[in-house]
Amino acid sequence: MEEVDLEVCQTTIVHEGKVNYVKSELHGKNFADLLVLSKCLGDLSRVQILYALSTYKEMCVCDLAAIIDASTATTSHHLRFLKKNGITKSYKEGKMVYYSLANQEISDAIGSLLKISEGLQLTS
């Protein structure tokens, strides 16, 4: 007896109204930026850095390295990637470099994503 896959339609019926509406909404959208953002969030160390910066607002590279248990070189690499993509900003004060999130929306998004993830049954 053939097993039925409950996750897949058993027949093909295209709902043209829905399809055409979504296609029109997709037209002209630039999803390349969303893909880059997913790369910024696609690394545990980067996510921890973003959480740290949303928690404490501004931190030096040394402190962030201690938080993620990484070298300052590795942490700086992650921070440069995030800065290059507009997620963080930095300034130098003497021999210290301080980082913060580029805007409040990023902090809000980190909080929202954490809240969403806590309510899901995610598998890794």
Order of alpha helices (4+ residues) and beta strands (2+ residues): alpha-alpha-alpha-beta-alpha-alpha-beta-beta-alpha
